[in-house]
Amino acid sequence: MYLFLLSFAEIGLNIPLLLLLLLFGGFFVVSFFITSPNMDTKGLLRVLYSKPVRKADGSVEYPESRKD
């Protein structure tokens, strides 16, 4: 049985392109690990289910429960 193999040149990859792919892939992994502590369930649900209140200075608060 023969294996079907292609070289990097036949696929269209060269050294600069591989380095660029590794650079952006590494950036994605590092940025994911930096931001993953901020993606907790409680914080996401607080933002998704609450109605934000915009203050006069432009900042936004997400109250736990609003009583109108």
C-alpha positions in Angstrom: 0.0 0.0 0.0 1.3 3.4 -0.9 1.0 6.6 1.1 -0.3 9.8 -0.5 2.2 12.4 0.5 2.6 16.0 -0.6 5.5 18.3 0.0 5.2 21.7 1.5 5.9 23.3 -1.9 3.1 21.4 -3.5 0.7 22.5 -0.8 1.8 26.1 -1.3 3.6 26.6 2.0 7.0 28.1 2.3 9.3 29.1 5.2 8.1 32.7 5.6 4.4 31.6 5.5 5.0 28.9 8.1 6.8 31.4 10.4 3.8 33.8 9.9 1.3 31.0 10.8 3.3 30.1 13.9 3.5 33.7 15.0 -0.2 34.3 14.7 -1.0 30.9 16.2 1.2 31.6 19.2 -0.4 35.0 19.6 -3.8 33.4 19.7 -2.8 30.9 22.3 -1.1 33.5 24.5 -4.1 35.9 24.2 -6.5 33.1 25.0 -4.7 32.3 28.2 -4.5 35.9 29.2 -8.2 36.6 28.8 -9.6 33.2 29.9 -9.7 34.2 33.7 -12.1 37.0 32.8 -14.5 34.7 31.1 -16.3 33.2 34.1 -19.9 32.1 34.0 -21.1 34.6 36.7 -19.6 37.6 34.9 -20.9 36.6 31.5 -24.4 35.9 32.8 -24.4 39.2 34.7 -23.6 41.1 31.5 -26.1 39.1 29.3 -29.1 39.1 31.6 -28.9 42.5 33.2 -29.9 45.9 31.8 -26.8 48.1 31.8 -27.0 51.6 33.3 -25.0 54.3 31.6 -23.7 57.0 33.9 -23.3 60.7 32.9 -19.5 60.2 32.5 -20.0 57.5 29.9 -19.1 54.5 32.1 -21.5 51.5 32.3 -22.6 49.6 35.4 -24.3 46.2 35.4 -26.4 46.0 38.6 -27.2 42.7 40.2 -30.9 43.3 40.3 -32.8 46.4 39.3 -36.0 47.5 41.1 -37.9 50.1 39.1 
